[in-house]
C-alpha cells in the first residue's frame, strides 16, 4: 500500500499563522538589540571613544552617519544573496549571529574593538533585516486579507523592542557602565535567534525560507561550497567595513569641496549618481503609463528620505541636546530614544482607525497628501524644539515637555508616511523592476543618514569638556532645529502643492 504524504497545514493562533508570533518575538528582540545599542552609541562616542578630541561631536556625527548609511545599504546586498543562494532561514541565522557577536564586542573597552563591533552589526543586519520582514509576507497567500493586519502585529513587535531597549540598556549603562548596556543588547539578539530557532523546531514555518534549490548551497565557488563561502566573505567584509567607519575624518582641507566629506560620503555620492543614471534609462524605456507611476515612486522615495533624514536625528543631535540642555524627569538622555516607539505604540491603532473611518466616508487622503502632512508634522516638531530656548532656566536648560511634544508630533508624521510608502512602491513599479525599486526604497534610509551626518557636523560643539552644555550649546542646537523646521515645512508645502499633479500621475493607485 502506497504511503500518502499529508500536506503541511499552517497552525493558526489568534486568527493568524502561528509562525507570525515566532517572527514577532524574533524581530522584537533583534530590534531590542539594535535600538538599545543605538541609544548609547552617540553618547558613548562623545564621552569615551573621542573624549580627547576637541572635535569629538564632529567625529561622533561622522561615524554615526557612516554606520547608519552602511547598516541600511547592507540590506540590499544581504537580501539579494538570500534570494539567490542562502534562503531566508540561513540568512537570518548568519545575520543574527554576526550581530550578537558585534554587540558583545562593543562590551570590550577598546577603540579598535569598537569599529570591529560596528562592522559586525552592519554586515549582520544586511542578512537579518530584509529577510525577517520578507518571511512575514511569505506566511500569507497574495490575496489573503489578513496580511495587512499581520504586518501591523509584526510592526508592533518592532516598536515594543524599540521602546523597552533604550530604557533598559540606558539604565544599565548609567548605573553600571556603558558595556553592560551593550552586553544586554547582545543578549537581546541571542533571544531573538532562540525565538526563531524555536519556530523552526516546532515546524510552524513548513518549507518556507529554505534555499531556492537543495543543491544551490553545494555549488562551488573557487572550489568552496557557496553555503560556506558566503559566511567566509561576510567575515572578510568586517575589517573592510571597520576601516571605512574608522576613516571618519574629512578628505579635504577647510574651505575645499570635500571639507566635510569622508570615504563613506564619497561612496554614497557615487551610488546616487549610478542609481540616477539607471533610473533615467528605465524611464526612457518605459511606456507612458509606466513612466508616470515610476516618477511618483521616485518622488515618494525622495520624500521619505528627507523625512528619515530629520527623524533619525533622534539618535544623534537630539540625544546630545537632551543630555546637555533638557531638564529630564525620570529618564536620562539615552532613554529618550524610547519616546518615539512609545508614541507609535499608543498612536498606531487610533490613527489606523481614523484612516479607516475616512476611507468609509471617502475622505481618506491620497498618498501624496499623507506624505505632505507627514513632512509638515516633522517640521512643526522641530519648530517646537527651536522655540524651547525661550523657556530656558538660568542654567540654559529647557523643560522636558518640549521634547515630549516634539516626539509626539514626529511620531504622528511617521504614521502618515511609513506604513503606506512600502506598499505604494510595489503598486507603482512595473513587475520587471519591482525588486530594484524595493532596493532603492531600503536605500532611502541609508541616504537619510547622510542627511543626519551633514546636520550633525554643522551642529557639532568643539569642546573636550565632558560636561559641556547650558548656554554654551543651547543656541547652536535651537538655531539648528529652526533651520531643520524651515526645510521640512518647505518640503511639505512643495509636496502638498504638487499633490494634485502627483495624484493624477498615480492613476488608479490610491
C-alpha positions in Angstrom: 0.0 0.0 0.0 1.5 3.4 -1.1 2.1 5.8 1.8 0.4 9.2 1.3 2.2 12.4 2.4 0.0 14.7 4.4 0.4 18.3 3.1 1.6 20.9 5.5 -1.2 22.9 7.1 -0.3 26.2 8.8 -1.0 26.0 12.5 -3.1 29.1 13.5 -3.0 31.3 16.6 -5.4 34.3 17.2 -6.6 34.0 13.5 -3.1 34.3 12.1 -0.4 31.7 11.1 1.4 30.6 14.3 4.7 31.4 12.6 3.9 35.1 12.7 4.3 35.1 16.5 7.7 33.4 16.4 8.8 36.0 13.9 7.2 38.7 16.1 9.4 37.8 19.1 12.5 37.2 16.9 12.1 40.8 15.5 11.2 42.2 18.8 14.5 41.0 20.4 16.5 41.9 17.3 15.1 45.5 17.4 15.7 45.5 21.2 19.4 44.9 20.5 19.6 47.4 17.7 17.8 50.3 19.4 19.4 49.5 22.8 22.8 49.9 21.2 21.8 53.0 19.2 20.5 54.8 22.3 24.0 54.6 23.8 26.1 55.0 20.7 26.4 58.7 20.2 26.9 59.4 24.0 29.5 56.6 24.2 31.4 58.1 21.3 31.4 61.6 22.7 32.2 60.6 26.3 34.6 57.7 25.7 35.8 56.9 22.1 36.5 60.5 21.1 36.7 62.1 24.6 40.2 63.5 24.0 39.3 65.4 20.8 38.0 69.0 20.7 36.1 67.9 17.5 34.5 64.9 19.3 31.0 65.9 18.3 32.1 66.1 14.6 33.8 62.7 14.8 30.7 61.1 16.5 28.4 62.6 13.9 30.6 61.3 11.1 30.8 57.8 12.5 27.1 57.7 13.4 26.1 58.7 9.8 28.5 56.2 8.2 27.3 53.4 10.4 23.6 54.2 9.7 24.1 54.5 6.0 26.1 51.3 5.7 23.7 49.3 8.1 20.8 50.1 5.8 22.7 49.8 2.5 23.8 46.3 3.5 20.2 45.1 3.4 20.1 45.4 -0.4 23.2 43.1 -0.7 22.0 40.7 2.0 18.5 40.4 0.5 20.0 39.6 -2.9 22.3 36.9 -1.5 19.3 35.4 0.4 17.1 35.3 -2.8 19.8 33.7 -5.0 21.7 31.4 -2.6 21.2 31.2 1.2 17.4 31.4 1.6 15.8 33.4 4.4 16.4 30.9 7.3 20.2 30.7 6.7 20.4 34.4 6.2 18.6 35.2 9.4 20.8 32.9 11.4 24.0 34.2 9.8 23.0 37.8 10.3 21.8 37.3 13.9 25.0 35.5 15.0 27.1 38.3 13.5 25.0 41.0 15.1 25.1 39.2 18.5 28.9 39.0 18.3 29.1 42.6 17.4 27.1 43.7 20.4 29.2 41.6 22.7 32.4 43.0 21.2 31.1 46.5 21.9 31.3 45.5 25.6 35.1 45.4 25.2 36.6 48.8 26.1 38.9 49.3 23.2 38.7 51.7 20.2 39.8 49.0 17.7 37.1 46.6 19.1 34.6 49.5 18.8 34.9 49.7 15.0 35.1 46.0 14.5 31.8 45.7 16.6 30.0 48.2 14.4 31.2 46.5 11.3 29.9 43.1 12.6 26.5 44.7 13.2 26.5 46.3 9.7 27.2 43.0 7.9 24.8 41.0 10.2 22.0 43.5 9.8 22.3 43.1 6.0 21.5 39.4 6.2 18.9 39.6 9.1 16.7 42.7 8.5 15.4 42.3 4.9 14.7 38.6 5.4 12.7 38.7 8.6 10.2 41.1 7.0 10.0 39.1 3.8 9.4 35.9 5.9 6.3 37.5 7.4 4.9 38.2 3.9 5.6 34.5 2.9 3.2 33.3 5.6 0.2 34.6 3.7 -1.1 34.0 0.2 -1.1 37.0 -2.1 -4.8 37.7 -1.8 -5.1 36.9 2.0 -7.0 39.8 3.6 -5.1 39.1 7.0 -1.8 40.1 5.5 -2.0 43.8 6.4 -3.1 43.1 10.0 -0.3 40.6 10.2 2.3 43.2 9.4 0.6 45.6 11.9 1.2 43.0 14.6 4.8 42.5 13.4 5.4 46.3 13.3 4.2 46.4 16.9 6.9 43.9 17.9 9.5 46.3 16.3 8.2 49.2 18.5 7.9 47.2 21.7 11.6 46.3 21.2 12.4 49.9 20.3 10.6 51.2 23.4 12.0 48.7 26.0 15.6 48.7 24.8 16.6 52.3 25.4 15.0 52.2 28.9 16.8 49.0 30.0 20.1 49.4 28.2 20.2 53.1 29.1 19.6 52.3 32.8 22.3 49.6 32.8 24.7 52.0 31.0 24.1 54.8 33.5 24.1 52.7 36.7 26.8 50.1 35.9 28.7 51.3 32.8 28.4 51.5 29.1 29.5 48.0 28.4 26.7 46.4 30.5 24.2 48.3 28.3 25.9 47.0 25.2 26.0 43.5 26.6 22.3 43.5 27.3 21.7 44.4 23.7 23.8 41.4 22.7 21.6 39.1 24.9 18.5 40.6 23.3 19.9 39.5 19.9 20.5 35.9 21.1 16.9 35.8 22.5 15.7 36.8 19.0 17.6 33.9 17.4 16.3 31.5 20.0 12.7 32.6 19.2 13.3 32.0 15.5 15.1 28.6 16.1 12.2 27.5 18.3 9.7 28.2 15.5 11.8 26.0 13.1 12.0 23.2 15.6 8.2 23.2 16.1 7.8 23.3 12.3 5.5 26.3 12.3 7.0 27.6 9.0 6.7 24.4 6.9 9.1 24.6 4.0 9.3 28.4 3.9 12.6 30.2 4.0 14.7 27.4 2.6 17.2 27.9 -0.2 15.7 28.1 -3.8 17.1 24.6 -4.5 18.6 21.8 -2.4 21.9 21.8 -4.4 22.5 25.6 -4.5 24.5 25.6 -1.3 26.8 22.9 -2.5 27.6 24.7 -5.8 31.3 25.5 -5.6 32.9 29.0 -5.9 36.7 28.7 -6.3 36.5 25.2 -5.0 34.5 26.1 -1.9 30.8 25.4 -1.4 28.6 28.5 -1.7 27.0 27.7 1.7 30.4 28.0 3.3 31.8 30.8 1.0 29.1 33.3 1.9 29.9 33.3 5.7 33.6 33.5 4.9 33.1 36.5 2.7 30.8 38.1 5.3 33.6 37.8 7.9 36.2 39.1 5.4 33.9 42.1 4.8 34.1 43.1 8.5 37.6 44.6 8.6 36.8 46.5 5.4 33.7 48.0 6.9 35.6 48.7 10.1 38.2 50.6 8.1 35.5 52.7 6.4 33.9 53.5 9.7 37.2 54.5 11.3 38.0 56.8 8.3 35.7 59.4 9.7 38.0 62.4 9.0 37.2 64.7 6.1 39.2 64.1 2.9 39.5 67.8 2.0 41.0 70.9 3.7 38.9 73.6 5.3 37.1 75.6 2.6 37.6 72.9 -0.1 34.8 71.0 -1.8 35.4 67.9 0.4 35.9 69.8 3.7 33.1 67.7 5.4 33.2 64.5 3.4 34.9 61.2 4.2 35.2 57.9 2.2 31.7 56.7 3.0 30.2 60.0 1.9 32.0 59.7 -1.5 30.8 56.1 -1.9 27.2 57.3 -1.4 27.7 60.1 -3.9 28.8 57.5 -6.5 25.9 55.2 -5.6 23.4 58.2 -6.0 24.8 59.0 -9.4 24.7 55.4 -10.6 21.1 55.0 -9.4 20.1 58.3 -11.0 21.6 57.2 -14.4 19.9 53.8 -14.2 16.6 55.4 -13.4 16.8 57.7 -16.3 17.5 54.7 -18.6 14.5 52.9 -17.1 12.2 56.0 -17.6 13.3 56.4 -21.2 12.5 52.7 -22.0 9.2 52.6 -20.0 5.8 53.0 -21.6 3.9 56.3 -21.0 1.7 54.8 -18.3 4.6 53.1 -16.5 6.7 56.3 -16.7 4.0 58.3 -14.9 3.8 55.8 -12.0 7.6 55.4 -11.8 8.0 59.1 -11.4 5.7 59.0 -8.4 7.6 56.1 -7.0 10.8 58.0 -7.3 9.2 61.1 -5.7 7.8 59.4 -2.7 11.2 57.6 -2.1 12.8 61.1 -2.2 10.2 62.5 0.2 10.7 59.6 2.7 14.5 60.1 2.5 14.0 63.7 3.6 11.7 62.6 6.4 14.0 59.9 7.7 16.9 62.3 7.5 15.2 64.5 10.1 13.7 61.7 12.1 17.0 59.8 12.6 18.5 62.9 14.3 16.9 61.4 17.4 19.8 59.0 17.9 22.5 61.8 17.5 21.9 65.5 17.8 18.6 65.2 19.7 20.2 62.8 22.2 23.0 65.3 22.8 20.5 68.1 23.1 18.6 66.0 25.7 21.9 65.4 27.6 23.1 69.0 27.6 20.1 71.2 27.5 16.9 69.4 28.8 15.7 69.1 32.4 14.9 65.4 32.1 12.5 63.8 34.5 12.6 60.1 35.4 14.8 59.2 32.4 18.2 60.1 31.1 19.3 61.2 27.6 19.9 57.7 26.2 16.4 56.7 27.4 14.7 59.5 25.5 15.2 57.3 22.4 12.3 55.2 23.7 9.8 58.1 23.3 9.3 57.6 19.5 8.4 53.9 19.9 6.2 54.7 22.9 4.1 57.1 20.8 4.0 54.7 17.8 2.6 52.0 20.1 0.0 54.5 21.6 -1.0 56.1 18.3 -0.9 53.2 15.8 -4.4 51.9 16.4 -6.2 55.4 16.8 -4.6 56.7 13.5 -5.3 53.4 11.7 -9.0 53.7 12.9 -9.0 57.4 11.7 -7.9 56.4 8.2 -10.4 53.5 8.1 -13.2 55.9 9.1 -12.1 58.5 6.5 -12.0 55.7 3.9 -15.6 54.7 4.6 -16.6 58.4 4.2 -14.5 58.5 1.0 -12.4 61.3 2.6 -9.2 59.3 3.1 -6.3 61.5 1.7 -4.3 60.1 -1.2 -0.7 59.1 -0.6 0.9 62.4 -1.7 -1.2 64.4 0.7 -0.3 62.0 3.5 3.4 62.5 2.7 3.0 66.2 2.7 1.2 66.1 6.1 3.9 63.8 7.4 6.7 66.3 6.5 4.6 69.1 8.0 4.4 67.3 11.3 8.1 66.7 11.2 8.7 70.5 10.5 6.3 71.5 13.3 8.1 69.1 15.8 11.5 70.8 15.1 9.9 74.2 15.3 8.7 73.4 18.8 12.3 72.4 19.8 13.7 75.6 18.3 11.3 77.6 20.4 12.4 75.9 23.6 15.2 78.4 24.2 12.7 81.0 25.2 11.8 78.8 28.3 15.4 78.1 29.3 16.3 78.5 33.0 19.3 80.2 34.4 21.5 77.2 33.6 20.4 77.1 29.9 18.2 74.0 30.5 14.7 73.8 28.9 11.6 71.9 30.1 11.2 68.2 29.3 7.8 69.0 27.8 9.3 70.4 24.6 11.0 67.1 23.9 7.8 65.1 24.7 5.8 67.3 22.3 8.4 67.1 19.6 8.5 63.2 19.7 4.7 63.1 19.7 4.4 65.2 16.5 7.2 63.5 14.6 5.6 60.1 15.5 2.3 61.2 14.0 4.2 62.2 10.9 5.9 58.8 10.8 2.5 57.0 10.9 1.3 59.2 8.0 4.2 58.2 5.8 5.9 54.9 6.7 3.1 52.3 6.6 1.8 53.4 3.2 5.1 54.0 1.4 6.3 50.5 1.1 3.0 49.1 -0.4 2.9 52.0 -2.9 6.3 51.2 -4.2 5.0 47.7 -5.2 1.8 49.2 -6.7 3.6 51.9 -8.7 6.6 49.9 -10.1 6.4 47.6 -13.2 6.7 44.0 -12.2 10.0 43.6 -14.0 11.8 46.1 -11.8 9.8 45.9 -8.6 12.8 44.3 -6.7 15.1 47.0 -7.9 12.7 49.7 -6.7 12.3 48.0 -3.4 16.1 48.1 -3.1 16.1 51.8 -3.7 13.3 52.2 -1.1 15.6 50.5 1.5 18.5 52.6 0.4 16.4 55.7 1.2 17.2 55.1 4.9 20.9 54.8 4.0 20.9 58.1 2.3 18.8 59.6 5.1 21.8 59.0 7.4 23.9 61.1 5.0 21.5 64.0 5.9 21.9 63.1 9.6 25.6 63.3 9.3 25.6 66.6 7.5 23.3 68.2 10.1 25.3 66.6 13.0 28.5 68.0 11.7 27.0 71.5 11.3 25.8 71.5 14.9 28.9 69.9 16.4 30.2 71.5 19.6 34.0 71.9 19.8 35.0 71.1 23.3 36.8 68.4 25.3 34.7 69.2 28.4 32.6 66.1 29.2 30.0 68.3 30.9 29.7 70.9 28.2 26.1 72.3 28.0 23.9 75.1 29.1 24.0 78.4 27.2 27.3 77.2 25.6 25.3 74.8 23.4 21.6 75.9 23.6 21.7 78.5 20.9 23.6 76.3 18.5 21.1 73.5 18.8 17.9 75.6 18.8 19.1 77.6 15.8 19.9 74.4 14.0 16.4 72.9 14.8 14.9 76.1 13.4 16.7 75.5 10.1 15.6 71.9 10.0 12.0 73.1 10.7 12.2 75.5 7.7 13.5 72.8 5.3 10.9 70.3 6.5 8.0 72.7 6.3 9.2 74.0 2.9 9.3 70.4 1.6 5.8 69.8 3.0 4.4 72.9 1.2 6.0 71.8 -2.1 4.6 68.2 -1.7 1.1 69.5 -0.9 1.1 72.0 -3.8 2.3 69.3 -6.2 -0.2 66.6 -4.8 -2.9 67.2 -7.4 -0.4 66.6 -10.2 1.2 63.6 -8.4 -2.3 62.2 -7.8 -3.0 62.5 -11.5 0.2 60.6 -12.4 -0.7 57.8 -10.0 -3.8 56.9 -12.0 -6.0 54.4 -10.1 -3.3 53.7 -7.4 -4.6 55.3 -4.2 
